[in-house]
């Protein structure tokens, strides 16, 4: 069973673990997310070693078909974001024996 973790949940967790005020953590997290959005908007690739890579891709224009009416419809080209999973995240998701570490849920380097 999966649980949805919100940005607020992460902010609360980080604030508790670091002893930093939630307002400060929220500003930092939001600033980080805003920078990711800006860079992807500029078409840049973002690489977070061991976590993964975000990059913009362009989906070509195509002709689709409405399944209800069978009418052909032009679908314009579209920019989208692709995420390629990094080594540590892949290991965490694949390793059935893994147990989340108490600090951020992922495996630690050098362990």
N, C-alpha and C positions, 0 to 999 in steps of 0.2 A: 504494500500500500504506500502510495506517495503522499507527501505533504507539501503544500505550497508555502515557500518561505518568501516573505516580502522584503522589500528594501528596509522597511522599518525594523523587521526582525533582525536583519543583519546589522543594522546600525546599533540596535540595543545590545546585541551580542558583542560587537566590537567595543562599544563603550564600557560594558561590564568587564571584559577581559583586559582592557588597557587602563581602566580607571579614568578615562577621558569623558568630559561632558558630552551628552548626546548631541547637543547643538553643534559642537565642534566636529564630531564624527559625521554628522549629517551633512555639514558644509563640505567636508573633505570628500565624502562618498559622492555627493551630488556633483561636485567639481570634477571628479574623476570620470563620472558617467557623461557629463557635458563635454569633456575633452574627447572622449571616445566618439561621441556623436559628431562633433565638429570634424574630426579627422576622417571618419568614414564618409561624411558629407563631401569632403574634399577629394574623395576617391583614394585616400591613403590606406595602406595595409598596416594593421596593428598586430605586433607579435609580443605575446607575454610568455616568455620561456617557460616550458613545462605545463603551462595552463592551456594555451591554444593561440590560434591566429584568426583575427577577424579581417575579412577583405570584401570589397565591393565587387559585385559581379553584375553584368548587364545581361538580362534575358532578352533574347532576340524577339522582334515582333513576329507574330504568327497568326494563323487562321484557326479559330476554334469552332466548336459546334455546340449550340445550345441543346442539351439532351432532351428537353421537353418538346421544343418546336422543330428541332433538327436544322434550324437556321444557322448559316455560317456567320461568324462574327470575327471582326478584326480585333486582335489583342495587340495593343501597342508595346513597344520595347519598354522594359521596366528594370530599374536598378534595385538590387537586393543585396543583403549581407550574407556572406557565407562564413561559417565558423568551422575551423578544423581543430579537432581536439588535440591537446598536448599530451606529452608522455606521462606526466604524473597523474593527470585527470583520467587518462585512459587506464592506467594501472589501477587507480582507485575504483573505477567503474567495473573493471574486468575481474579484479581480485576478489573472489567471494569470501576469502578469509580475512580481508582487511577490516580493521576496526578504526573508526575515525579518531584522530588525535584530539585531545581536549582543547587545543588552541584554535584551530580553524577547520577541523574536519578532514584534513588531508595528510598524506604521509609526509614525514620530515626528511630533509636531506641528510645524508650521511648515516641513516639508521638502517 
